[in-house]
Amino acid sequence: MKIEYITKHRLDDIISKCITVLWDQNLYYLKTFLYLVFYTGIKNQEVYILKKKMVDLERKRINLPNRTLYFNDKVKTLLENYILNLNDEDTLFDMDHGRCMNLMNRINYLLPHKKGINMDILRNSYGMMLAKKKVPEEVARVLMGKNIKGHYKVERFYDLVGIKDSYVESMYRRKII
């Protein structure tokens, strides 16, 4: 079975097409949402419960109930600007399953290709990006929130600091001090 995914270049192309046509959609919302999913591998259910207070911009992470997501400087900048422009709402994207499907359908309608995008493809893209950067499989499983055999969480075998260090070192090819 082939895994469907997109590249960063393809994501940027999709966003540029959307920006020219989806004029009624908040453009920061759209770009921040797509980049967040692409660069963190956040699950659908996690997007629906995402709150502003879960985002730690200083440490570039999102503290979810069951796991922690890490993001890069590009997503940090987008989130800073997006949060700055939010009203006093507590939810980050005010997203549920129906709104998410509607957004993806609107995006796919604009694409000239028969294959569109969806949350699974964006999440697969994150997994493929981790694999291409040679992030160890155990660390990639934790970052993507996957269980190993026997339904034991991989987090039990690796401490969170080690996971973050391995992720940052693999993604940016530098040692953590």
N, C-alpha and C positions, 0 to 999 in steps of 0.2 A: 504494500500500500504506500503510495507516494504522499509525502507530507507537503502540504501547500504552505508557502510562505512568500513574503515579499522582502525586497531589500530596502535599505534606507533611501536609495535613489528613487525607487518606485514610490515609496511613501511620500517623499517630497513632491514628486510629480502629481500624485493624487491630491495632496493638500493644495498645490497651486491651481489645479483644475477646480477644486471646490471653492477656493477663495474668489475666483472670478465669477462663479455662478450662484453659490449659496449666499446671496447677499443678506438674507433675512436671519441667517445664523450668526451668532457671535463668533467672530473669527478666532479670537483668543481661546474661546471655549473649544472650538473644533480642533485647532492645532494642538492645544495643550492635552486634550483628551486622547487624540491619536498618538501623539508622542509618548504620553504616559503609558498607554497600553503597549506600544511597540518596545519601549526601552525598559519596562519593568516586568512584563509578562503577567500583569494583574488579571485575575479571573473576573468573569462577569459578575458573580455574586459579590465580589469584593468592591467592584466599582459602585455597585448599588448602595453599599453601606458607607462609602468613603466620606469622611468628615474633615473639615479644615484642621481640627485639633490633632488629627492623626498624622499630619504632614509635618516633618521636622526639616525645615529648609537648611538650617545650619549644618546638620549632619547628613543631609541629602538622603533621607530615608522616609518611608511611610510605615508607621507602626500599626499593623492590623491586629485583630484579636488573636489570630493563630500563627502569624509570621510577620517578618519584616521585609519590606521591599527597598531596594536601593536604586537611586537614579543618578544620572550624570549631570554635568553642568548645564547642558542645553535644556533639559527638563526642569532643572532648578530655576533657571531664568524664566522659562515659560510659566511655571507655577507661581513664582514671585509676582509677576505681572498680572496673572489671572486672579490670584487671591487678592491682590491690591484693588482690583476693579470689581470684586464681588460685593454685593450688598451685605447686610448683616446675616446672611444665610449661614447655617451651620454645615449644611451638606456642600460637598465640593462641586459635584456635577449635576445634582438633582436628576439622577438617571435611574430608570427602572428598565425592565425587560422590553416593554413596548417602545419606550423612547429610544433605547439603544437600537432596536431593530429598525425603527423609523429612520434614525440617523444613518445607519449602514445602507438601507435601501436608497435613501436620497443620494448618498455618495456613489453607490454602484450604478445608479441611473445615469450619472454623469460620465462614467468611464466607458471608453470606446471598446474595451476588451470584453469578451464574454465572461471572463472570470473576474468577479468583483472581490471585495474584501469583507471580512467579518471579524468578530472578536477572536475566533479560533485561529484564523490566519495571522492576525497580529500577534497573538500569543505564541504561535509556532515560530514566527519570525524572531521573537526574542530567544527562544530555545535554540534556533539555528545560529543566531548571532553568538550565543554562548559557546556552542560547539565549535564554530569557526575560530573563536578566540582561544580555543583550547582550555576552557574552564573545566576543571575536573568534573567528571560525571556526578559524583556525590554532591558537590557544591551546586552544580546546575539543578539537580533534583530539589535541593532545599530552596534555591532561589525561585524555582517554578512552583513550589508547594506540592511536589509529588511525593507519594509514599513509596517505600521500597517493599520487597516481599515480606509477608507476615504483618503488614499494616503498621510497622514501626516507623515512626518519623525519623528521617535522617538527622534531624536536629539533635536527637539523643546521642549521636556519635560525634558530633562536631560542635564545639562551642560557637556561639554567635560571632565572637570576635574573629575567630579563625575563618569563618565563612566569609565575613566582610573583607578580611585581609586578602584571602584567596581571590575573591571577586575583583577587588580593586586592582590587585597585582596583575591578574589575567587581562582585565579590560584595558588597563592603562600602562601595563608593563613597567611598573615601578614598585619598589618595596615600600611598605608601610613603616613609619617611624614609631 
